Amino acid sequence: MLDDACCERIREAAGSPPAGSTPLSGGCIADVLRVTLEDGTSVVVKRDGGPAPSLDIEGAMLRDLAETRTVRTPAVLLDDPDLLVIEHIENDGIRSDEGGAAFARQLASLHACSAPAFGYPRDTLIGSLAQENAWMDAWPRFFAERRLLPMTRLARDRRGIGPEDAARLEALAGRVEDLIGEGPDRPALVHGDLWSGNVLWKSGAVAGVIDPAISYADPEIELAFIDLMGCFGNAFYRAYEEALGIREGFW
């Protein structure tokens, strides 16, 4: 249920008071609701009542992606740490190869956005986990020191892995250059968390993407994550390669 104070904040942000709400799936870092407004429109509302809410980071990432004018994201109406109000993008889950290919071209346009180094102007999040983004010039060291090692330490501290596995991952991070090479010629802006739950389909086309974990990275990490999660089929990869290219040896 939405309390009176929350309803008033939604009204101020959306221009119409809430008339009803239904829970949505997801919500690993917050309660997620589809809220129907009295004017007949809908918004998505996330609430985080924890001791250190950070929904403003998600809102900032959505705004940053929107500024690229490449992939569609929901408009942000309010992005306070404890309350995020965004546009509701209609979706029905119906996919198609043509829609995947069209999205590949949009994603290639996003990946064409670059920066002088790997990282981001501020730290971000992937789900509920902190994502360190302090700038580094070399992709392999960035991947090791900003991704592998922080997640290794977190998993060890939370007893998700034992000391032996932590030591193996630390050794892996020490030889990451030998395993993945020098990296791309230039950093690419990536969504960072493109699994099926974050891609909204409508009538065979991608209607929008949500819940980003952005940074300037090697675009291969995005493509590999998509392949791992089974988000898109072969038509997606063919269209992406035609639009921006996939480096030899990726597969």
N, C-alpha and C positions, 0 to 999 in steps of 0.2 A: 504494500500500500504506500501511496505517496502522502506525506504529511503536508499540512497547510503551507509551511515555509518552503518546502520543495516545489509545491504546485505554483506558488507565487514566483519563484525563480524561473520556472519553466515558462510561465505566462509572460514574464518580462522578456525572456530570450526569444520566444517563438511568436509572440504577438497575439496569442489566444490561450485561454486556460485549458488545462487537461479535463477531458470528459471521461476517460477510462484508460486502462492499461492492461497489457498482457505480457507475461515473461517471454524472453527470447533465449535461444540457446547460446552457449558460450559463457561469457562472464567469469573467466578465470581470475580476473583482477577486480571485478565489481559486479553488482547486480545489474542486469540489462533488461530493459523494458521497452516495448513498443507502446508509446503513449498516443492515444487519439485525442485530438484537440477539439474544442467546441466548434471551430470553423470547418471541421471535416478532414483536415490534413493530419498527418502522423509524423512523429519524430521518434528517434531512438534516444533513450535516456540511460546513462550509466551512473550509478551511485557507488561511492567508495566510502564507507564509514570507518575504515581502519585508522590506525594511529598516524600513518604517513601516506595519505592519499596522493596520487600522482597522475590523475586523469588529465591535468593540464598538459602533460607531456604528449599524450596521445593526440589531444586537440592540436597542439603545435605541429606535430608531424603531419596530420591531415591537412592543415593549412599550407604547410610547405609543399606537400605533394600537389595540392590544387594549383599552386602558383606556377608549376611547371607546364600546366595545360597539356598534359600527355595522357595519363590514366585518370578516369573519373573517380572521385572520392566524395563522400557525403559532405555537404556544406556544414561547417561548424557554427552553431548558434550560441553556444556557451561552453567555455572550457576552463572551469574552476578546478582546483585540485580534487575536490570531493564530488563534483557534479559535471558531467559532460552531456550536452544536448546537441544532437546532430540530425541532419536530414535523414529521413527514412527512404531508402532506395528500394522500390518495388522489385521483387525477384520471385522466380518460380522454380529455379533449379534446372530448367531445360537447357541442355548444352548442345553444341554442334561443332564440327570441325571448322566450319567457316568462322564461327565466333571465336574459336581458339586462335585461328590465323590472324583475324583482325586484332585481337588483343595482343598478339605477339608483336605486331607493328607498333602498337601503342607503347608496349613495354620497351621496345627498342628505342623509341623516342625518349622515354624516361632515362634509359641507360646512356643516351647521348649527352645528358646533362652531366657536366664534369666539374672537378675542383682541382686545385694544385696539389693536393695530397689526399691520403686515405684517412677517413674519419668523418667528423661532423662538427659544426660549431658548438654543439652541446652533447652531453650524454643523453641517450634515449632509453627505450625499454623494448624488450621482446617478451610479450606476455607480461608476467609479473616480475621478470628478471631485469636487473640493471644491465645496460649495454654501454660499455665504455667506448668513447669515440675520440679521445685525444689524438690529434693529427700525427701521422707518421708517413714518411716518404716511401717506404718499401712495403708492398702488399704482404709478402710472406711473414715479415716480422709483425705487422699489424694484426694479421690473422692469428698468429701465435700469442701475442702479448695482450691483445684486446678482446679476443674471442676464446681461444682454447684454454689459456691459463686461468683467466678469471672464472670460467665455467668449471674448470677442474677443481679450483679451490672451493668454489661454492658447493659442488657435489660432494667433495670430501668433508667439508665442514657440516653438511647436512646428513652425512652418513649414507649418501646415495652410492658412493663408491668407497672402497677400502684403500689403504696406503699403497698396496701393490699396483692397483689400477691407476691411482693418482701418479705414481712414479712413472708408469708407462706413458701416460699422457704428457707428462713433463718432458720425458725423453723425446716423444714425438714432436713436441713444440720446438725442441732444440734442433731438429733436423728438417723442419718444415720446408726450407728452401730446396732441399734435395728432392722433396716429394712433389711439390707443386710448381717449381720453377720460379722465375722472376715475377710473374704476374703480368697484368695488362700494361699497355703503353700509357694509359690514363685511367684515373678512377672514374667509376660510373655511379650515379645515384640509383640505389636499389630500394625497392619496397621492403625487402628483408624478411617477410613472413608470409609468402604466397603459398599457403596450403588451401585445400578446397573450401574450408570454412570461412576463409577471408576473401573469396572470390564470389561475387553475386552474379548469378545468371538470370536472364529474362528472355524468354522466347528464342533461345539459341544464341544470344549475344551476351557478352560480359557487360553487365549494367554498371558495375563499379567494384572497387576493392576497398577493404576496411582494415583496421587494426595493423597499421604499418609498424616497421621496426627499422627506420631508414638510416642509411649512412652512405658515404662514398666508398665503394668497395670494388672488388673484381666482379664484373657482371656474371662470371661463371658460377659464383656462389649462389646467385639467384636461380640460374638455370638448373644447377645441381639440386637445389632445394625443391624446385618445382618437379623435377624428375623423381626425387625421393618420395614426394607426397602424392604423385600421380595426378597432378592437377590438370594437365593437358596432354593431348596425344601428339602424334607425329606431325600433324598439320601445323601445330604451334611452332615446333622446332624448325620446320622447313621455312615457314614465313619469317621467323626471327633471323635465321641465317641469311635469307635473301635481303633482309632489311639492314642488318648491322654486322652480320658475320659471326661465326663461332670459331674460336681458335683451333688450329690443328691439334689433335691429341685430347680434346675435351672428353670425348666418349671413351 
